[in-house]
């Protein structure tokens, strides 16, 4: 009676089917990068670079180290 007197309307709850549609299905997976290994830098690759090449790619190398996409394949557990 209170809601009718105050002119308050209630929304009907969504059915289970609406809730099920909002959930991602198995078929909508995101695809992995085609060539994910190319985004990683290896310590051995940096070691083979000339000083000039290192200077050109220094920002890319530092960003790879910070983001965890730098693979320590030479020093390994020595770090």
PEQUIMO-V274513 format. One record per helix or strand of 2 or more residues. SS is the DSSP state (H for helix, E for strand). FROM is the first residue (numbers start at 0). LEN is the number of residues. If there is no record, write none. Layout:
# PEQUIMO-V274513
ss->SS from->FROM len->LEN
ss->SS from->FROM len->LEN
This chain:
# PEQUIMO-V274513
ss->H from->1 len->4
ss->H from->15 len->7
ss->H from->25 len->3
ss->H from->35 len->4
ss->E from->40 len->2
ss->H from->42 len->6
ss->H from->50 len->6
ss->H from->57 len->10
ss->E from->69 len->2
ss->H from->75 len->3
